């Protein structure tokens, strides 16, 4: 679902700061329970998401472990790009 949300957000030119809310709305529209909407919200949350940093990652160690244990092998990773 996260990959579909990312595609939809890009197609609709959703501001990156609004992607968490967009992801939660997408999950709810797809019939997800309140608990199930927490997963995409966390994946797109700037505070909780896996974030690349200097060849590694910061944040989200518990998230990464939970995702792997759930059998997920591809997911979204927010990456900030400077617009210069």
RODREN-672633 format. One record per residue (C-alpha): x, y, z; residue in one letter. Coordinates in pm, whole numbers. Example, Ala and Ser with C-alpha at 12.3 -4.5 7.8 and 13.67 -1.06 7.14 Angstrom:
BEGIN
<pt c1="1230" c2="-450" c3="780" residuo="A"/>
<pt c1="1367" c2="-106" c3="714" residuo="S"/>
//
This chain:
BEGIN
<pt c1="0" c2="0" c3="0" residuo="X"/>
<pt c1="285" c2="240" c3="79" residuo="X"/>
<pt c1="418" c2="218" c3="-275" residuo="X"/>
<pt c1="70" c2="287" c3="-418" residuo="X"/>
<pt c1="31" c2="584" c3="-183" residuo="X"/>
<pt c1="366" c2="722" c3="-297" residuo="X"/>
<pt c1="267" c2="688" c3="-664" residuo="X"/>
<pt c1="-69" c2="858" c3="-601" residuo="X"/>
<pt c1="96" c2="1137" c3="-402" residuo="X"/>
<pt c1="343" c2="1203" c3="-682" residuo="X"/>
<pt c1="68" c2="1197" c3="-946" residuo="X"/>
<pt c1="-133" c2="1449" c3="-746" residuo="X"/>
<pt c1="174" c2="1661" c3="-659" residuo="X"/>
<pt c1="113" c2="1626" c3="-286" residuo="X"/>
<pt c1="356" c2="1837" c3="-84" residuo="X"/>
<pt c1="602" c2="1608" c3="100" residuo="X"/>
<pt c1="499" c2="1764" c3="432" residuo="X"/>
<pt c1="140" c2="1655" c3="364" residuo="X"/>
<pt c1="217" c2="1297" c3="260" residuo="X"/>
<pt c1="153" c2="1148" c3="605" residuo="X"/>
<pt c1="-202" c2="1286" c3="609" residuo="X"/>
<pt c1="-250" c2="1184" c3="246" residuo="X"/>
<pt c1="-135" c2="827" c3="327" residuo="X"/>
<pt c1="-375" c2="800" c3="620" residuo="X"/>
<pt c1="-664" c2="919" c3="403" residuo="X"/>
<pt c1="-571" c2="674" c3="127" residuo="X"/>
<pt c1="-566" c2="384" c3="374" residuo="X"/>
<pt c1="-904" c2="484" c3="517" residuo="X"/>
<pt c1="-1053" c2="511" c3="165" residuo="X"/>
<pt c1="-919" c2="161" c3="91" residuo="X"/>
<pt c1="-1117" c2="26" c3="388" residuo="X"/>
<pt c1="-832" c2="1" c3="639" residuo="X"/>
<pt c1="-919" c2="-10" c3="1007" residuo="X"/>
<pt c1="-805" c2="269" c3="1234" residuo="X"/>
<pt c1="-513" c2="53" c3="1349" residuo="X"/>
<pt c1="-420" c2="-32" c3="989" residuo="X"/>
<pt c1="-405" c2="337" c3="900" residuo="X"/>
<pt c1="-124" c2="378" c3="1154" residuo="X"/>
<pt c1="122" c2="183" c3="936" residuo="X"/>
<pt c1="126" c2="418" c3="635" residuo="X"/>
<pt c1="112" c2="716" c3="870" residuo="X"/>
<pt c1="434" c2="598" c3="1038" residuo="X"/>
<pt c1="606" c2="520" c3="707" residuo="X"/>
<pt c1="542" c2="874" c3="583" residuo="X"/>
<pt c1="597" c2="1050" c3="915" residuo="X"/>
<pt c1="903" c2="1274" c3="910" residuo="X"/>
<pt c1="954" c2="1206" c3="1281" residuo="X"/>
<pt c1="936" c2="824" c3="1259" residuo="X"/>
<pt c1="1029" c2="723" c3="905" residuo="X"/>
<pt c1="1344" c2="546" c3="795" residuo="X"/>
<pt c1="1575" c2="822" c3="673" residuo="X"/>
<pt c1="1894" c2="789" c3="469" residuo="X"/>
<pt c1="2197" c2="961" c3="615" residuo="X"/>
<pt c1="2555" c2="947" c3="490" residuo="X"/>
<pt c1="2551" c2="594" c3="348" residuo="X"/>
<pt c1="2336" c2="452" c3="631" residuo="X"/>
<pt c1="2003" c2="519" c3="790" residuo="X"/>
<pt c1="1884" c2="705" c3="1098" residuo="X"/>
<pt c1="1555" c2="661" c3="1278" residuo="X"/>
<pt c1="1323" c2="369" c3="1243" residuo="X"/>
<pt c1="1529" c2="70" c3="1363" residuo="X"/>
<pt c1="1224" c2="-81" c3="1529" residuo="X"/>
<pt c1="1016" c2="5" c3="1225" residuo="X"/>
<pt c1="1266" c2="-162" c3="993" residuo="X"/>
<pt c1="1268" c2="-476" c3="1206" residuo="X"/>
<pt c1="889" c2="-491" c3="1219" residuo="X"/>
<pt c1="863" c2="-441" c3="842" residuo="X"/>
<pt c1="1114" c2="-721" c3="776" residuo="X"/>
<pt c1="940" c2="-957" c3="1019" residuo="X"/>
<pt c1="613" c2="-889" c3="836" residuo="X"/>
<pt c1="777" c2="-1012" c3="516" residuo="X"/>
<pt c1="794" c2="-675" c3="346" residuo="X"/>
<pt c1="1099" c2="-640" c3="124" residuo="X"/>
<pt c1="1025" c2="-305" c3="-47" residuo="X"/>
<pt c1="894" c2="9" c3="117" residuo="X"/>
<pt c1="922" c2="385" c3="104" residuo="X"/>
<pt c1="1209" c2="585" c3="250" residuo="X"/>
<pt c1="1168" c2="962" c3="259" residuo="X"/>
<pt c1="1467" c2="1150" c3="125" residuo="X"/>
<pt c1="1509" c2="1526" c3="146" residuo="X"/>
<pt c1="1654" c2="1685" c3="-163" residuo="X"/>
<pt c1="1772" c2="2044" c3="-153" residuo="X"/>
<pt c1="1618" c2="2259" c3="-423" residuo="X"/>
<pt c1="1912" c2="2475" c3="-527" residuo="X"/>
//
